[in-house]
Amino acid sequence: MSAQNANIYVDEFGNTALNIDKPGTFSHFVYCSIIINSNDKQKAEDLRKKVAKDHNLGSDIKSKNIGEKLFDRRIRILSQLVENLDFTIDVLVVDKSKLAEAQGLKHKRIFYKYFQNFFVKKYNDKYESFSIWADKVGEDFQFELQAHIRNNSISPSLFHQDRFFFYI
């Protein structure tokens, strides 16, 4: 278990629909996190601002603002990040074609709870202390999911009380 205090930023890609034959439905659902040491938080924030400025991305770095056809630009941005910051990338890829028998997962709320819980829970074994910031999901569901994750995934203890989960 790492003694470092980790800052973990989580985002997802895809949708929860299990009928992947339906137009607009992705075959996979992806959770990705970027993990940095809390001592590097200010450095990461400064680097994010510099990358956004260097590549004319506005205040937010959004993939859609980079452009799908600009693969070289994406590589330059990633290179700038790798050269200037120590971080870890953690990914969970769900092949939704394998979930046809999992009837409970056809419900959006259950899908999110199950996979976000699965993705986040492992950090209890990896880091003594951490703060997780997840990208917002639907506002009506956000508080329910946040309570579920805090109650079922984040395990503070007498020795590891600094474990938090937030939406940004």
C-alpha positions as CSV (number, residue, x, y, z in Angstrom):
1,M,0.0,0.0,0.0
2,S,1.4,3.4,-1.0
3,A,1.8,5.9,1.8
4,Q,1.4,8.8,-0.7
5,N,-1.8,10.8,-0.6
6,A,-3.3,10.4,-4.0
7,N,-5.5,12.7,-6.0
8,I,-7.6,10.6,-8.3
9,Y,-9.6,12.2,-11.2
10,V,-12.2,9.9,-12.7
11,D,-14.2,10.3,-15.9
12,E,-16.2,7.9,-18.0
13,F,-16.9,7.4,-21.7
14,G,-19.9,5.6,-23.3
15,N,-23.4,5.0,-22.3
16,T,-25.1,2.4,-20.2
17,A,-27.4,1.0,-22.9
18,L,-26.8,-2.7,-23.3
19,N,-28.4,-3.0,-26.7
20,I,-25.2,-2.3,-28.7
21,D,-27.0,-2.8,-32.0
22,K,-29.0,0.3,-31.4
23,P,-27.6,3.4,-33.3
24,G,-25.7,5.7,-31.1
25,T,-24.9,3.0,-28.5
26,F,-21.2,2.3,-27.8
27,S,-20.0,-1.3,-27.6
28,H,-17.9,-0.5,-24.6
29,F,-18.1,1.6,-21.4
30,V,-14.9,3.1,-20.1
31,Y,-13.8,4.5,-16.7
32,C,-10.5,6.2,-16.7
33,S,-8.6,7.9,-13.8
34,I,-5.5,10.0,-13.7
35,I,-3.7,9.6,-10.4
36,I,-1.2,12.1,-9.1
37,N,0.5,12.6,-5.7
38,S,-1.2,15.3,-3.7
39,N,2.1,17.1,-3.4
40,D,1.9,17.6,-7.2
41,K,-1.6,19.0,-7.3
42,Q,-0.6,22.7,-7.9
43,K,2.0,21.6,-10.5
44,A,-0.8,19.6,-12.3
45,E,-3.2,22.6,-12.2
46,D,-0.5,24.9,-13.5
47,L,0.3,22.4,-16.3
48,R,-3.3,22.1,-17.2
49,K,-3.6,25.9,-17.6
50,K,-0.4,25.9,-19.7
51,V,-1.5,23.1,-22.0
52,A,-4.9,24.8,-22.5
53,K,-3.2,28.1,-23.3
54,D,-0.5,26.5,-25.6
55,H,-3.1,24.6,-27.6
56,N,-5.9,27.2,-27.6
57,L,-8.3,25.0,-25.7
58,G,-10.1,27.5,-23.6
59,S,-10.5,27.1,-19.9
60,D,-11.4,23.3,-20.1
61,I,-9.4,20.6,-21.8
62,K,-12.1,18.7,-23.6
63,S,-11.3,16.0,-26.1
64,K,-14.0,17.4,-28.5
65,N,-12.2,20.7,-28.5
66,I,-9.0,19.1,-29.8
67,G,-10.6,17.6,-32.9
68,E,-10.7,14.0,-33.9
69,K,-8.7,14.6,-37.1
70,L,-5.9,16.3,-35.2
71,F,-4.1,13.2,-33.9
72,D,-0.7,14.9,-34.0
73,R,-2.1,17.6,-31.7
74,R,-3.3,15.0,-29.3
75,I,0.1,13.4,-29.2
76,R,1.8,16.8,-28.6
77,I,-0.6,17.4,-25.7
78,L,0.1,14.0,-24.2
79,S,3.8,14.4,-24.6
80,Q,3.7,17.8,-22.8
81,L,1.8,16.1,-19.9
82,V,4.2,13.1,-19.7
83,E,7.3,15.3,-19.9
84,N,6.1,17.6,-17.1
85,L,4.2,15.6,-14.6
86,D,4.5,12.2,-12.8
87,F,1.0,10.5,-13.0
88,T,-0.6,7.1,-13.4
89,I,-3.5,6.2,-15.7
90,D,-6.0,3.6,-14.5
91,V,-8.6,2.2,-16.9
92,L,-11.6,-0.1,-16.7
93,V,-13.1,-1.1,-20.0
94,V,-16.5,-2.9,-20.0
95,D,-17.4,-4.9,-23.0
96,K,-21.1,-4.5,-23.0
97,S,-21.6,-7.4,-25.4
98,K,-20.7,-9.7,-22.5
99,L,-23.4,-8.3,-20.2
100,A,-26.5,-9.7,-22.1
101,E,-27.2,-12.1,-19.2
102,A,-26.8,-9.5,-16.5
103,Q,-30.4,-8.3,-16.5
104,G,-29.9,-6.0,-13.5
105,L,-27.3,-4.0,-15.3
106,K,-29.8,-2.9,-17.9
107,H,-31.0,-0.2,-15.4
108,K,-28.9,2.9,-15.7
109,R,-28.6,3.6,-12.0
110,I,-27.5,0.0,-11.2
111,F,-25.0,0.0,-14.1
112,Y,-23.4,3.2,-12.8
113,K,-23.4,2.0,-9.1
114,Y,-22.0,-1.4,-10.0
115,F,-19.1,-0.3,-12.2
116,Q,-18.2,2.9,-10.4
117,N,-18.1,0.9,-7.1
118,F,-15.9,-1.8,-8.8
119,F,-13.6,0.9,-10.3
120,V,-13.2,2.9,-7.1
121,K,-13.1,0.2,-4.4
122,K,-9.6,-1.0,-5.4
123,Y,-8.0,2.3,-4.3
124,N,-8.6,1.3,-0.6
125,D,-5.9,-1.4,-1.1
126,K,-3.5,0.8,-3.1
127,Y,-3.4,4.1,-1.1
128,E,-3.5,4.9,2.6
129,S,-5.2,8.2,1.8
130,F,-6.8,9.6,-1.3
131,S,-9.3,12.1,-2.7
132,I,-11.4,11.1,-5.7
133,W,-13.0,13.6,-7.9
134,A,-15.4,12.1,-10.4
135,D,-17.0,13.8,-13.4
136,K,-20.7,14.6,-12.8
137,V,-23.4,12.2,-13.9
138,G,-27.1,13.3,-14.2
139,E,-27.8,15.8,-11.5
140,D,-30.9,13.9,-10.3
141,F,-28.8,10.8,-9.8
142,Q,-25.6,12.4,-8.6
143,F,-26.4,12.5,-4.9
144,E,-27.7,9.0,-4.8
145,L,-24.5,7.7,-6.6
146,Q,-22.2,9.7,-4.4
147,A,-23.8,8.3,-1.2
148,H,-23.6,4.8,-2.6
149,I,-19.9,5.2,-3.4
150,R,-19.1,6.8,0.0
151,N,-21.0,4.0,1.8
152,N,-19.9,1.0,-0.2
153,S,-16.6,1.8,-1.9
154,I,-14.6,4.2,0.2
155,S,-13.4,2.6,3.4
156,P,-12.0,5.0,5.9
157,S,-10.6,3.3,9.0
158,L,-9.0,4.3,12.3
159,F,-5.7,4.4,10.5
160,H,-6.8,5.6,7.1
161,Q,-9.3,8.4,7.7
162,D,-8.3,10.6,4.8
163,R,-10.4,8.9,2.0
164,F,-12.8,11.2,0.2
165,F,-15.1,11.1,-2.8
166,F,-16.4,14.2,-4.6
167,Y,-18.1,15.2,-7.9
168,I,-16.7,18.1,-9.9
